[in-house]
Each structure stands twice: as structure tokens, then as C-alpha cells.
Amino acid sequence: MEIILLTDIANLGHKDDIVDVKQGYGRNYLIPQGYAILATPSARKVVAENLRQRAHKEAKLKAEAEELAAQLAEVKLTIGAKTSSTGKIFGSVNSIMISESLKEKGFDIDRKKIVLKDVKEIGTYTALIKLHREVKIDVEFEVVSE
């Protein structure tokens, strides 16, 4: 069953993508929740026109994201955390801490765009920041003891 996505859905596609899904997933979840519509010929024409009109806007957003990525490439973050005597962190470093640290440096990045693995010890790590669907950057950060 072919559908047109109305919103970005993780591991499936982005807005206005035409994807093939199983009928149960499409009819019982995606369409009733308002995440997708059937890919009829008339709906395809509407999506094609919308994409044509939005192409210029997308290019501008991608250019802004690439510019921000170039600025973020030079940033070094330091995050303080309470630790034990062996270097283990009480709790863990999460995307909220990275987002707040970036905000202090002058970058307003939503925490939902930051992906990082479990950080439970002192050291240097990298976080993946998804600025645009095609622009992703790794930002290094160091976890130190407070």
C-alpha cells in the first residue's frame, strides 16, 4: 500500500515522501492518526506541486544548516558532572545537558536533535546533531568532575 506522509516519521520517511507500507500499518495507524494519506493520483499531483514550490525554501534551510554546522565544528564543550572517586558519574550526561551547554556558547539547538550514547564516565565523547535531514555533525564534548 502506497501512502504519502504528512509528517516526519522515524525509520519510515520524511514529510511528503511516498512510501510503501503494509496495509494494516497504513489503515489502522498512520491514516487515522493523521500521519499519512493514500497515494491517489490526485494526491500525488498535489504533493508534486507542493514540493516544487517548497524547493527554494528547502535550499535556503539547508544552506543555513550547513553554515551552522561549520560554526559548530569549531566548538569544544565541557560538561561538569558529580562523580565518584573512580570517575563514574552519578547519573549520566544527556541531550538536555548538551543543549544547555550549547546555549551558553550562543547556539540554540533543540535537545531532540541531539543523539548521544550512554555517557557514564569522565572522558571525551561525541554527540551527533541533526540540523537538517541532510546535514548532520559530530560535536565533541568533554565530561569533567565538578
C-alpha positions in Angstrom: 0.0 0.0 0.0 1.5 3.3 -1.0 0.9 6.4 1.2 2.0 10.0 1.4 3.5 11.0 4.7 2.1 14.2 6.2 4.8 14.4 9.0 8.3 13.1 9.5 8.2 9.6 11.0 11.3 8.0 12.4 12.6 4.9 10.4 9.9 5.4 7.8 10.4 8.7 5.9 10.0 12.5 5.9 7.1 14.7 5.1 5.7 14.4 1.6 7.6 11.2 0.9 5.7 8.4 -0.9 6.4 5.2 0.9 5.2 1.6 0.7 3.8 0.2 4.0 1.8 -2.9 5.0 -1.9 -2.3 4.8 -2.6 -2.8 8.4 0.0 -0.2 9.5 -1.3 2.3 7.0 -5.1 1.8 7.5 -5.1 1.2 11.3 -2.4 3.6 12.5 -0.9 6.1 10.0 -4.1 7.3 8.3 -6.4 7.5 11.4 -3.7 9.4 13.4 -3.3 11.9 10.5 0.3 11.0 9.8 -0.4 9.9 6.2 -2.9 9.9 3.3 -3.5 7.4 0.5 -1.3 8.0 -2.6 -4.0 8.5 -5.1 -3.2 10.1 -8.5 -4.7 13.4 -7.4 -2.9 13.4 -4.1 0.4 12.7 -5.9 -0.2 15.8 -8.2 -0.8 18.0 -5.1 2.3 16.7 -3.4 4.4 17.3 -6.6 3.2 20.9 -6.8 3.9 21.5 -3.1 7.4 20.1 -3.5 8.1 22.3 -6.5 7.1 25.4 -4.5 9.0 24.3 -1.5 12.3 23.5 -3.2 13.6 27.1 -3.0 12.7 27.3 0.7 14.4 23.9 1.4 17.6 25.0 -0.3 17.7 28.1 2.0 17.1 26.0 5.1 19.9 23.5 4.1 22.3 26.4 3.5 21.6 27.8 6.9 22.1 24.4 8.5 25.4 23.9 6.7 26.5 27.3 7.9 25.6 26.4 11.5 27.4 23.1 11.1 30.6 24.9 10.1 30.3 27.1 13.2 29.6 24.0 15.5 32.6 22.2 14.1 34.9 24.5 16.0 33.1 24.3 19.3 34.5 22.4 22.2 32.1 21.8 25.1 32.9 21.0 28.7 30.2 19.5 30.9 30.7 19.2 34.6 29.1 16.2 36.5 29.3 14.9 40.0 31.5 11.8 40.1 32.7 9.2 42.4 36.4 8.8 43.3 36.7 6.1 40.5 35.5 8.5 37.8 32.0 7.2 37.5 29.2 9.8 37.0 26.3 9.8 39.4 23.5 9.5 36.8 24.5 10.2 33.2 25.1 13.0 30.7 22.1 13.5 28.5 21.0 15.6 25.5 19.5 18.3 27.8 22.9 19.0 29.3 24.5 19.2 25.8 21.7 21.6 24.6 22.2 23.9 27.7 25.9 23.9 27.2 25.5 24.9 23.5 23.0 27.6 24.6 25.7 29.1 26.8 28.0 29.2 23.7 25.3 31.0 21.7 23.8 28.1 19.8 20.1 27.4 20.2 19.7 23.7 19.4 16.7 21.7 20.4 17.6 18.7 22.6 15.5 16.4 20.3 18.0 17.0 17.5 20.9 15.7 19.7 21.8 12.0 19.7 24.3 10.5 22.0 25.2 7.2 23.5 25.3 6.5 27.3 27.9 8.7 29.0 28.6 7.4 32.5 32.3 8.1 33.0 34.7 11.0 32.7 36.2 11.4 29.3 35.8 12.8 25.8 32.8 11.9 23.7 31.0 12.9 20.6 27.3 13.8 20.1 25.5 13.7 16.7 23.4 16.8 16.0 20.9 16.5 13.2 20.5 20.1 11.9 18.7 19.1 8.7 17.7 15.9 7.1 20.9 16.0 5.0 23.1 17.9 7.4 24.5 16.1 10.5 27.5 17.0 12.5 29.5 15.4 15.3 30.3 17.7 18.2 33.0 16.7 20.7 32.4 17.3 24.4 34.4 16.5 27.5 32.9 15.4 30.7 34.8 16.6 33.8 34.3 16.2 37.5 32.8 19.1 39.4 
